[in-house]
Amino acid sequence: MKKLVFFLILLSLVLFEGFCESDLQSFLSSQHSNSVLPIDKTIGQTADAENSEAHKALAKALGQEYSFEWLESYLAPSFRETAANIWSEKLSSLLPATEFVMSLGKANADSSISISVRLLATDTVVHFALKDGLIEAIGF
């Protein structure tokens, strides 16, 4: 009788360990695939540059040197003249940016997406509004 009880306890421990191990492995793999990026002290919840089309477009724009071609390529036509008049000096001093952190995008009423960016080299925060892959507004 003692042997049977000992065998049942041993069998239940082996089965329980296998069950826990498979649950733990599936839990860890699901956490890895659904990982949440850290919260930045300045811009809030961060996002990967591959998070959305708006993030991809903004990351591409940030990686380029500021120029007339940059204005033509990355800014909405209605915003180009304003940006050139107001932000040329500031943008030329900040671009290209190689290290930056992007926030999650926030949908606006006009269907644009707001994304905040902290440029790590200068610790500058820039706010962008993008629509259809083009920057419609910039704020510092």
ZIBELRA-V767280 format. One record per pair of residues at least 24 apart in sequence whose C-alpha atoms are under 10 Angstrom apart, sorted by the first residue. I is the first residue (numbers start at 1). GAP is how many residues later the second one is. D is the distance in whole Angstrom. If there is no record, write none. Layout:
i = [I:I]
gap = [GAP:GAP]
d = [D:D]
This chain:
i = [37:37:38:39:40:40:40:40:42:42:42:42:42:42:42:43:43:43:43:43:43:43:43:43:43:43:44:44:44:44:45:45:45:45:45:46:46:46:46:46:46:46:46:47:47:47:47:47:47:48:48:48:48:49:49:49:49:49:51:51:51:51:52:52:53:53:53:54:54:54:54:54:54:54:54:54:54:54:54:55:55:55:55:55:55:55:55:55:56:57:57:57:57:57:58:58:58:58:58:58:58:58:58:59:59:59:59:59:59:60:60:61:61:61:61:61:62:62:62:62:62:62:62:62:62:62:63:63:63:63:63:63:64:64:64:64:65:65:65:65:65:65:65:66:66:66:66:66:66:66:67:67:67:71:72:73:73:74:74:74:74:74:75:75:75:75:75:75:75:75:76:76:76:76:76:76:76:76:77:77:77:78:78:78:79:79:79:79:79:80:80:80:82:83:83:83:83:86:87:87:87:90:94:94:94:94:95:97:97:100:100:101:102:102:103:105:105:112:112:114:116]
gap = [66:67:65:64:61:62:63:78:61:74:75:76:81:82:83:58:59:60:61:72:73:74:75:82:83:84:58:59:60:72:56:57:58:59:60:55:56:57:58:59:69:70:71:54:55:56:57:58:68:53:54:55:56:51:52:53:54:55:51:52:53:54:52:53:77:79:80:51:58:59:60:61:75:76:77:78:79:80:81:47:48:49:50:58:59:60:75:78:77:73:75:76:77:78:44:57:59:70:71:72:75:76:77:38:39:41:42:43:58:36:37:34:35:36:73:74:29:32:33:34:35:36:37:38:55:57:32:33:34:35:36:37:31:32:33:34:26:27:28:29:30:31:32:24:25:26:27:28:29:30:24:25:28:64:62:61:62:56:59:60:61:62:55:56:58:59:60:61:62:63:54:55:56:57:58:59:60:61:57:58:59:57:58:59:55:56:57:58:59:55:56:57:55:52:53:54:55:52:51:52:53:50:25:27:28:30:24:24:25:24:25:24:24:25:24:24:25:24:25:24:24]
d = [10:10:10:9:8:9:8:9:10:9:9:8:10:10:8:8:8:6:9:9:6:7:7:8:10:9:9:6:8:9:10:8:6:6:9:7:6:4:6:9:10:9:9:8:6:5:5:8:10:8:7:8:8:10:9:7:9:10:10:10:8:9:9:8:10:9:7:8:9:7:9:8:9:7:8:8:6:8:9:8:9:9:8:9:10:8:9:9:9:9:9:6:7:9:9:9:9:8:10:8:8:8:8:9:9:9:10:9:10:10:10:9:8:9:9:9:10:9:6:6:5:8:9:9:10:9:7:5:5:6:9:10:6:5:7:9:9:7:9:9:5:5:8:10:6:5:8:8:6:7:9:8:9:9:10:8:10:10:8:5:6:9:9:10:9:5:5:6:8:10:9:8:9:9:5:6:5:9:9:9:8:10:8:10:10:8:6:7:9:9:9:10:9:10:9:8:8:10:8:9:10:10:8:9:8:9:10:8:10:9:10:9:10:10:10:9:10:8:10:10:10]
